[in-house]
Each structure stands twice: as structure tokens, then as C-alpha cells.
């Protein structure tokens, strides 16, 4: 929860004294309910009521800085060199962001040199031997039609001092990092290392997570595409379940700690009977448990479709040690295979025939090109990121908050995760569409369900 305006202040490299190439266009804009100027603030949720209760003046209301073009900028475009890197797992829209950054930097601001670092943060470290690529509007033309990233990616952190060494050697003034929370933590360290050396290097993030669990942001790029693709797999699972007696279609979707994709895909398809997400614990065994509930529904309807987020029900898998992945995240058990095996065993023990089809489309979804909505979203994020970078902002990310494009300090982005609220209309809609009980099992502590 944001409690003061200071928490939303974005770091800058210094005062903006260079006339922006976009200043004439900015001056020609007229005020409207849909325009935010550089001096405006986008108020944080409940800021008015909280401030009124504390007697704060309007100037002290917590508000986001808009990510818009400014009349004065920090970097002289003719002397500026920008770098772009993509990190972490694949997500629809990575190439769209790259293309948007390159086109905005070169065509609108007149930056003459934009370079791409290959294979994530490894691309800055000499020992890996990855070459850089000069990114031009001609080179990036049409890349939005491909999934993945033309720059390659990798997981895991690298020494921020070595990254800054590389940026300094190559005279990079602005670094655009496209990645998830682990990548943003690395970007914070890079910005700090540059600052400690007295280097004027701006580090701007375009936050990426297909799970849509970034706090303070309406939705992350690639999320809308993921919903579209996931809904198609749910429809396929429904078809398979209908085509055999006692058919069960089980679909595991992305969602380590947040079940947004599972929820939205279930609503989009309308075919799900159960949606299991990390935020809502469930009982597996016993008369009130999930397995028994599925058997009863099969008896009633003849088929069942189950949507399972990858982070759901991890407490039911018996393995004690999981370790960490290259990004420092806890390795999760394959809950999809586990639930499949438990369903098979449970039906066999009850002497009930079962035809189960298991779908795990995670990598297929991550690697597709962005849909039209996400393509537009990626482009506008790229524009906002370039505006922020050219104006000397640093250690900040660009995202949409209540429909407005804003700059958010990186430290806030990595401080928490957005999750599905069990009291929200989203989760209530899921319960209404699936007709699943709000609690599966009676042994769950009240605190876990609050």
C-alpha cells in the first residue's frame, strides 16, 4: 500500500535542458479528458479519501508521474547511444517492444545508434562471447510477426559491475531492460552501480510477465495473447472430455503465484468446471475433497474440464526439496501430472472408469506472436519507455495504471506480487461460471481463505 507521494518519485539523472524534437508536436496538443501532460499526476487508488482523512493538501497526494513526451529532455539525441536487452522466459510481444523502441528512438528522437545485447544479461559479459547487433528500423521491420525475441534471452543474474563496465566501454547512455521481476532486480543493481561511479546512464524497464502478477500495473504485455491461446486449449480439452465416457480434460496453465491466466481463460471459454489457482487452497482427499468432488460431478454431467495454474496445490506434492532455478525462484512441482495421477488412482480405487486427457500448453503459449491488442500495448509501452529514458529518468519502469501510461520506480515493482483477490468480482465470476464451491474441503483454516 502506497502511503506517501515520496514513494512514487522517480529517480532522474539531472535537469532536462535539451529541446525535445517532439516539442512542437507537444505544444500543438489540446487539453482533453484523455490527455495527460508532463506536469500532471495520475492519482494512486484511494489517495483522495486517505489524504482527506489526514488533511493533506492536493500537492501531497500520492500520484504517478505520467510517461509522456516532454518539451525538455536530458539527452542530446545526436550524441545518444541506446541499448536493449531481453531477459527471462519468452512472452508474446517481446519483438513488438524491441521494434517499438528502435522506431521511436530513431524515427522520432533522431538517435543514431541503438544496439541489442544478445541472450539476456549474458550479453554484457565478455566471457560468454556474445556479439551485439546494431538495431535499425529496417532490421526490426516485420519482427512483430514472429514469436520469441530476435535478441535471444537467458535467465539468471550477472555481475552488475561487469554490466556497467560494458555499458561504459560502449558509450551506452540509456539501457532498456525487457524482463520480469528478477530482471528488474538486476536492473536496479545496474542503475545503482552506474550512479556510484558517477556515470550518467539511464536504466529503463519494460516489465514482462505472462502471469500478469506485476503490482501497480493494470496488465502486463502478452497477457491478453495468453488468454486467447489458453482459451483455445480449454475448448480442445472440453471437446476431448465430451468425446469419451467419464471424460476429464485437465489443462495446466502458467501462474506460479497468481492465477489470472487460469481465471480469464476459464471465463473466455466458458467450458471449465473447476479452476484451481495458487491463491485459493483446496483439500485434495476425503469426502469433501477435490477428488471426490470430481467423481460426483462426473456422475452428474458425464464429463469435467479442470483448469490448473502451475502454482496451485503445491502443498499436496510430497517431495520435500525443490531448490531454486537460475532466476532465484523456487522450483515448482509438476502439479498437473500429480493431479492427473491422483485422479487416475482415485477413480480406479472407486471402480469408476475414467478417460483423462492432459494438456500442458505453457511453452506453446509463450512462444506465439502477440495478438492485436498486445501489439498496440507493446508499442505504447515502448513509446513511454523512450520518453522516460530520453528525459533522464532511471531505475523506473513503464506501465499502464487505470488506463494511463505512467513511470513507476523499479523498487515498487519488485516489492510484491499482484494476486487474484478471493473477494473480487473476477473470482466471483469464476465461481459462478464453473459452479464450483467457494471452498473445496472443510479443513482449510479461515486465515488461508481470508
C-alpha positions as CSV (number, residue, x, y, z in Angstrom):
1,X,0.0,0.0,0.0
2,X,1.4,3.4,-1.0
3,X,1.2,5.8,1.9
4,X,3.1,8.9,0.7
5,X,3.8,10.8,-2.5
6,X,7.5,10.3,-1.9
7,X,7.3,6.5,-2.6
8,X,6.3,7.3,-6.2
9,X,9.1,9.7,-7.0
10,X,11.1,8.6,-10.0
11,X,14.9,9.0,-10.0
12,X,16.4,11.3,-12.6
13,X,20.0,11.9,-13.8
14,X,19.6,15.6,-13.7
15,X,17.7,18.6,-15.1
16,X,16.3,18.5,-18.6
17,X,17.9,21.3,-20.7
18,X,17.8,20.0,-24.2
19,X,14.9,20.9,-26.5
20,X,13.0,17.8,-27.5
21,X,12.5,17.0,-31.2
22,X,8.9,16.4,-30.2
23,X,8.3,19.8,-28.5
24,X,6.4,21.3,-31.5
25,X,4.0,18.4,-31.5
26,X,3.5,18.6,-27.8
27,X,2.7,22.3,-28.0
28,X,0.1,21.7,-30.6
29,X,-1.8,19.2,-28.3
30,X,-5.1,20.5,-26.8
31,X,-6.3,19.6,-23.4
32,X,-8.9,16.8,-23.1
33,X,-10.1,14.2,-20.6
34,X,-7.9,11.7,-22.4
35,X,-4.6,13.6,-22.4
36,X,-2.1,13.7,-19.6
37,X,0.6,16.4,-19.6
38,X,4.1,16.1,-18.2
39,X,3.1,18.2,-15.2
40,X,0.1,16.1,-14.3
41,X,-0.1,13.3,-11.8
42,X,-2.1,10.1,-12.1
43,X,-3.5,9.6,-8.6
44,X,-3.0,6.4,-6.7
45,X,-6.0,4.4,-5.6
46,X,-7.9,5.9,-2.7
47,X,-5.4,8.7,-2.5
48,X,-8.2,11.3,-2.2
49,X,-10.1,9.7,0.6
50,X,-6.9,8.8,2.5
51,X,-5.5,12.3,2.1
52,X,-8.7,13.9,3.1
53,X,-8.7,11.9,6.3
54,X,-5.2,13.0,7.1
55,X,-5.8,16.6,6.0
56,X,-3.2,16.5,3.2
57,X,-3.1,19.2,0.6
58,X,-3.6,18.2,-3.0
59,X,0.1,18.6,-3.9
60,X,1.0,15.8,-1.4
61,X,-1.4,13.3,-2.8
62,X,0.4,10.1,-3.9
63,X,0.4,10.1,-7.6
64,X,2.3,8.6,-10.5
65,X,4.4,10.6,-13.0
66,X,2.9,10.2,-16.5
67,X,5.1,8.6,-19.1
68,X,4.7,11.2,-21.8
69,X,6.8,13.2,-24.2
70,X,8.4,16.3,-22.6
71,X,9.3,19.7,-24.0
72,X,12.8,19.5,-22.5
73,X,14.9,16.3,-22.4
74,X,18.1,15.2,-20.7
75,X,20.0,13.5,-23.5
76,X,21.0,15.2,-26.8
77,X,19.7,12.7,-29.4
78,X,22.6,13.3,-31.7
79,X,25.0,12.2,-29.1
80,X,23.0,9.4,-27.5
81,X,23.5,5.7,-27.8
82,X,20.8,3.3,-26.5
83,X,21.0,-0.4,-25.7
84,X,18.2,-3.0,-25.5
85,X,18.2,-6.4,-23.7
86,X,15.5,-9.1,-23.3
87,X,15.8,-11.3,-20.2
88,X,13.9,-14.3,-18.7
89,X,11.3,-16.5,-20.2
90,X,9.6,-16.0,-23.5
91,X,6.4,-14.0,-23.7
92,X,4.2,-12.8,-26.6
93,X,5.2,-9.3,-27.6
94,X,8.9,-9.2,-26.9
95,X,9.7,-8.4,-30.6
96,X,6.9,-5.8,-30.6
97,X,8.6,-3.9,-27.8
98,X,12.0,-4.1,-29.5
99,X,10.6,-2.8,-32.7
100,X,8.7,0.0,-30.9
101,X,11.8,1.1,-29.0
102,X,14.0,1.2,-32.1
103,X,11.5,3.0,-34.3
104,X,10.7,5.6,-31.6
105,X,14.4,6.2,-30.8
106,X,15.5,6.6,-34.4
107,X,12.5,8.0,-36.2
108,X,11.1,10.3,-33.6
109,X,14.1,11.3,-31.4
110,X,16.8,11.0,-34.0
111,X,19.1,8.7,-32.0
112,X,21.7,7.4,-34.4
113,X,22.8,4.2,-32.6
114,X,20.7,1.5,-31.0
115,X,22.4,-1.8,-30.1
116,X,20.9,-5.0,-29.0
117,X,22.7,-7.2,-26.4
118,X,22.2,-10.9,-27.0
119,X,20.9,-13.6,-24.7
120,X,19.9,-11.5,-21.7
121,X,22.4,-10.2,-19.2
122,X,25.0,-12.7,-20.5
123,X,25.3,-10.4,-23.5
124,X,27.2,-7.8,-21.4
125,X,29.8,-10.3,-20.0
126,X,32.9,-10.8,-22.2
127,X,33.5,-14.4,-21.2
128,X,30.2,-15.6,-22.8
129,X,31.4,-14.2,-26.2
130,X,28.0,-13.0,-27.4
131,X,28.2,-10.4,-30.1
132,X,26.0,-7.3,-30.2
133,X,23.7,-6.3,-33.0
134,X,23.1,-2.8,-34.5
135,X,19.4,-2.4,-34.4
136,X,17.9,-0.2,-37.2
137,X,14.3,0.4,-38.3
138,X,15.0,-1.7,-41.4
139,X,16.3,-4.6,-39.3
140,X,13.3,-4.7,-37.0
141,X,10.7,-4.3,-39.7
142,X,8.3,-7.3,-39.5
143,X,9.8,-8.9,-36.4
144,X,6.5,-8.4,-34.6
145,X,5.0,-11.2,-36.7
146,X,7.4,-13.7,-35.0
147,X,7.2,-15.1,-31.5
148,X,10.2,-15.0,-29.2
149,X,12.9,-12.4,-29.3
150,X,15.4,-11.7,-32.0
151,X,17.9,-10.8,-29.3
152,X,17.7,-14.1,-27.5
153,X,17.3,-14.4,-23.8
154,X,18.6,-16.1,-20.7
155,X,17.8,-16.5,-17.0
156,X,20.0,-15.6,-14.1
157,X,21.8,-12.6,-12.8
158,X,25.3,-11.3,-13.8
159,X,27.7,-9.1,-12.0
160,X,26.3,-5.5,-12.3
161,X,29.8,-4.1,-12.2
162,X,30.7,-6.0,-15.3
163,X,27.5,-4.9,-17.0
164,X,28.3,-1.3,-16.3
165,X,31.9,-1.9,-17.5
166,X,30.4,-3.0,-20.8
167,X,28.0,0.0,-21.0
168,X,30.8,2.4,-20.3
169,X,33.1,0.8,-22.9
170,X,30.4,1.0,-25.5
171,X,29.3,4.5,-24.6
172,X,25.7,3.5,-23.9
173,X,23.6,6.3,-22.4
174,X,20.3,4.5,-22.0
175,X,19.7,0.8,-21.3
176,X,16.2,-0.6,-21.9
177,X,15.6,-3.9,-20.0
178,X,12.7,-6.0,-21.0
179,X,12.1,-8.7,-18.4
180,X,10.4,-9.9,-15.2
181,X,10.9,-9.2,-11.6
182,X,14.3,-10.9,-11.5
183,X,15.5,-8.9,-14.4
184,X,14.2,-5.7,-12.8
185,X,16.2,-6.5,-9.6
186,X,19.2,-6.8,-11.8
187,X,18.4,-3.5,-13.5
188,X,18.2,-1.8,-10.1
189,X,21.7,-3.0,-9.3
190,X,23.0,-1.8,-12.7
191,X,21.5,1.6,-12.2
192,X,23.0,1.8,-8.7
193,X,26.4,0.7,-9.9
194,X,26.3,3.3,-12.6
195,X,25.3,6.0,-10.1
196,X,28.0,5.1,-7.7
197,X,30.6,5.6,-10.5
198,X,29.1,8.9,-11.4
199,X,28.0,7.7,-14.8
200,X,25.0,9.3,-16.5
201,X,23.4,6.1,-17.6
202,X,19.6,5.8,-17.6
203,X,18.1,2.3,-16.9
204,X,14.5,1.9,-18.0
205,X,12.4,-1.2,-17.6
206,X,9.6,-2.6,-19.7
207,X,8.2,-5.2,-17.2
208,X,7.4,-8.6,-18.6
209,X,5.5,-11.4,-17.0
210,X,2.9,-13.6,-18.8
211,X,1.3,-14.3,-15.4
212,X,0.1,-10.7,-15.0
213,X,1.4,-10.5,-11.4
214,X,3.2,-7.2,-11.6
215,X,1.9,-4.8,-8.8
216,X,0.7,-1.3,-9.6
217,X,0.1,-2.1,-13.3
218,X,-3.2,-2.8,-15.0
219,X,-1.9,-5.7,-17.0
220,X,1.4,-6.8,-18.5
221,X,2.1,-7.3,-22.2
222,X,1.5,-10.7,-23.5
223,X,-1.3,-11.4,-21.0
224,X,-4.1,-10.8,-23.5
225,X,-2.5,-13.1,-26.0
226,X,-2.0,-15.8,-23.4
227,X,-5.7,-15.7,-22.5
228,X,-6.6,-16.1,-26.2
229,X,-4.3,-19.1,-26.6
230,X,-5.2,-20.7,-23.3
231,X,-8.9,-20.5,-24.1
232,X,-8.3,-22.5,-27.3
233,X,-6.7,-25.3,-25.3
234,X,-9.7,-25.3,-22.9
235,X,-12.0,-25.7,-25.8
236,X,-9.9,-28.6,-27.0
237,X,-10.0,-30.2,-23.6
238,X,-13.8,-29.8,-23.5
239,X,-14.1,-31.5,-26.9
240,X,-11.9,-34.4,-25.7
241,X,-13.9,-34.7,-22.5
242,X,-17.2,-34.8,-24.4
243,X,-16.0,-37.4,-26.8
244,X,-15.5,-40.2,-24.2
245,X,-17.5,-41.6,-21.3
246,X,-16.4,-40.2,-18.0
247,X,-14.1,-37.8,-19.9
248,X,-11.8,-35.4,-18.0
249,X,-9.9,-32.6,-19.7
250,X,-7.1,-31.4,-17.5
251,X,-5.3,-28.2,-18.6
252,X,-2.2,-26.8,-16.7
253,X,-1.6,-23.1,-17.4
254,X,1.0,-20.6,-16.4
255,X,0.7,-18.9,-13.0
256,X,3.3,-19.6,-10.4
257,X,1.9,-17.3,-7.7
258,X,-1.1,-15.7,-9.4
259,X,-4.0,-17.4,-11.2
260,X,-5.0,-14.6,-13.6
261,X,-4.5,-16.6,-16.8
262,X,-6.4,-19.6,-15.5
263,X,-9.3,-17.3,-14.4
264,X,-9.6,-15.3,-17.5
265,X,-9.1,-18.3,-19.8
266,X,-11.9,-20.1,-18.0
267,X,-14.2,-17.1,-18.3
268,X,-13.3,-16.7,-22.0
269,X,-14.0,-20.3,-22.9
270,X,-16.9,-21.0,-20.6
271,X,-16.0,-24.7,-20.6
272,X,-14.3,-25.1,-17.2
273,X,-15.9,-27.0,-14.3
274,X,-13.0,-26.2,-11.9
275,X,-10.4,-23.5,-11.7
276,X,-7.6,-24.2,-9.2
277,X,-5.2,-21.3,-8.5
278,X,-2.4,-20.6,-6.0
279,X,-4.4,-18.0,-4.1
280,X,-7.2,-20.5,-3.1
281,X,-6.1,-23.6,-1.2
282,X,-8.1,-26.7,-1.6
283,X,-8.5,-30.1,0.2
284,X,-7.5,-33.0,-2.1
285,X,-8.7,-36.1,-0.2
286,X,-11.7,-37.0,1.9
287,X,-15.4,-36.9,1.2
288,X,-15.3,-33.1,0.8
289,X,-12.0,-33.1,-1.1
290,X,-11.4,-32.3,-4.7
291,X,-11.0,-35.9,-5.9
292,X,-14.4,-36.9,-4.5
293,X,-16.0,-33.7,-5.8
294,X,-14.8,-34.6,-9.4
295,X,-16.2,-38.1,-9.2
296,X,-19.6,-36.7,-8.1
297,X,-19.6,-34.2,-10.9
298,X,-18.6,-36.8,-13.5
299,X,-21.6,-38.9,-12.2
300,X,-23.9,-35.9,-12.7
301,X,-22.6,-34.5,-16.0
302,X,-20.6,-37.2,-17.6
303,X,-17.6,-35.0,-18.3
304,X,-15.4,-32.5,-16.4
305,X,-12.9,-29.8,-17.5
306,X,-10.3,-28.8,-14.9
307,X,-8.1,-25.6,-15.3
308,X,-5.0,-25.7,-13.1
309,X,-2.5,-22.9,-12.6
310,X,1.0,-24.3,-12.2
311,X,1.4,-22.9,-8.7
312,X,-1.8,-24.3,-7.3
313,X,-1.8,-27.1,-4.8
314,X,1.9,-27.3,-4.4
315,X,1.4,-28.3,-0.7
316,X,-0.1,-31.6,-1.8
317,X,3.0,-32.8,-3.6
318,X,5.1,-34.9,-1.2
319,X,8.7,-34.1,-2.5
320,X,10.5,-32.2,0.3
321,X,13.2,-30.4,-1.7
322,X,12.8,-28.3,-4.8
323,X,15.7,-25.9,-5.0
324,X,15.9,-22.7,-7.0
325,X,16.0,-22.0,-10.7
326,X,18.5,-19.8,-12.5
327,X,16.4,-16.7,-11.7
328,X,16.3,-17.5,-8.0
329,X,12.7,-18.7,-8.0
330,X,11.6,-21.7,-6.1
331,X,11.2,-24.7,-8.4
332,X,7.7,-25.9,-8.5
333,X,6.5,-29.4,-8.7
334,X,4.6,-30.5,-11.8
335,X,1.2,-30.2,-10.2
336,X,-0.6,-31.1,-13.5
337,X,1.0,-34.6,-13.7
338,X,0.5,-35.1,-10.0
339,X,-3.2,-34.3,-10.1
340,X,-3.6,-36.4,-13.2
341,X,-2.1,-39.4,-11.4
342,X,-4.2,-38.9,-8.3
343,X,-7.4,-38.7,-10.4
344,X,-6.5,-42.0,-12.1
345,X,-5.8,-43.7,-8.8
346,X,-8.9,-42.3,-7.2
347,X,-11.2,-43.4,-9.9
348,X,-9.6,-46.8,-10.1
349,X,-10.0,-47.3,-6.3
350,X,-13.7,-46.4,-6.6
351,X,-14.1,-48.8,-9.5
352,X,-15.2,-45.9,-11.9
353,X,-13.9,-45.9,-15.5
354,X,-12.0,-42.7,-16.4
355,X,-10.8,-41.2,-19.7
356,X,-8.5,-38.3,-19.0
357,X,-6.7,-36.0,-21.4
358,X,-3.9,-33.9,-20.1
359,X,-2.8,-30.6,-21.8
360,X,0.3,-28.6,-20.8
361,X,0.5,-25.8,-23.4
362,X,2.8,-23.4,-21.4
363,X,5.6,-23.2,-23.9
364,X,3.3,-23.2,-26.9
365,X,1.6,-20.1,-25.5
366,X,4.7,-18.3,-24.5
367,X,6.2,-18.6,-28.0
368,X,3.4,-17.3,-30.2
369,X,3.3,-13.7,-31.7
370,X,1.3,-11.1,-29.9
371,X,-2.3,-10.6,-30.8
372,X,-3.6,-7.2,-32.0
373,X,-4.4,-5.9,-28.5
374,X,-1.0,-6.8,-27.1
375,X,0.7,-5.4,-30.3
376,X,-0.7,-2.0,-29.6
377,X,0.0,-2.3,-25.9
378,X,3.7,-3.2,-26.6
379,X,4.1,-0.3,-29.0
380,X,2.7,2.2,-26.5
381,X,4.9,0.8,-23.7
382,X,7.9,1.2,-25.9
383,X,7.0,4.9,-26.7
384,X,6.6,5.6,-23.0
385,X,9.9,3.9,-22.2
386,X,11.7,6.0,-24.7
387,X,10.1,9.2,-23.4
388,X,11.3,8.2,-19.9
389,X,14.8,7.4,-21.0
390,X,15.4,10.4,-23.1
391,X,14.2,12.7,-20.2
392,X,16.9,11.2,-17.9
393,X,14.6,9.0,-15.8
394,X,16.3,5.9,-14.4
395,X,15.6,2.9,-12.3
396,X,12.0,3.1,-13.4
397,X,9.6,1.0,-15.4
398,X,6.7,2.0,-17.7
399,X,3.3,0.6,-17.3
400,X,-0.4,1.3,-17.5
401,X,-2.2,2.3,-14.3
402,X,-6.0,2.8,-14.6
403,X,-5.7,3.4,-18.3
404,X,-2.8,5.9,-18.0
405,X,0.8,5.3,-19.0
406,X,3.0,6.1,-16.0
407,X,6.5,5.8,-14.7
408,X,6.8,3.6,-11.6
409,X,10.0,3.2,-9.5
410,X,11.5,-0.2,-10.1
411,X,11.8,-0.8,-6.3
412,X,8.0,-0.8,-6.1
413,X,7.6,-3.3,-8.9
414,X,9.8,-5.9,-7.3
415,X,8.4,-5.4,-3.7
416,X,5.3,-7.5,-4.1
417,X,3.2,-9.6,-6.5
418,X,-0.3,-8.9,-7.7
419,X,-2.6,-11.8,-6.9
420,X,-6.2,-12.8,-7.5
421,X,-8.3,-11.4,-4.7
422,X,-10.8,-14.0,-3.5
423,X,-13.3,-11.2,-2.7
424,X,-13.0,-9.7,-6.2
425,X,-15.7,-9.8,-8.8
426,X,-13.2,-11.7,-11.0
427,X,-13.1,-14.7,-8.7
428,X,-16.8,-14.5,-8.0
429,X,-17.4,-14.7,-11.8
430,X,-15.2,-17.8,-12.0
431,X,-17.2,-19.4,-9.2
432,X,-20.4,-18.5,-11.0
433,X,-19.3,-19.8,-14.4
434,X,-17.8,-23.1,-13.1
435,X,-20.3,-23.7,-10.3
436,X,-17.5,-24.9,-8.2
437,X,-17.8,-24.4,-4.4
438,X,-16.1,-21.4,-2.9
439,X,-14.2,-23.8,-0.6
440,X,-13.2,-27.3,-1.8
441,X,-12.9,-29.1,1.6
442,X,-13.8,-28.1,5.1
443,X,-10.4,-28.5,6.8
444,X,-8.9,-25.2,5.4
445,X,-8.0,-22.6,8.0
446,X,-10.0,-19.4,7.9
447,X,-6.8,-17.4,7.6
448,X,-6.0,-19.2,4.4
449,X,-9.3,-18.2,2.9
450,X,-9.4,-14.6,4.0
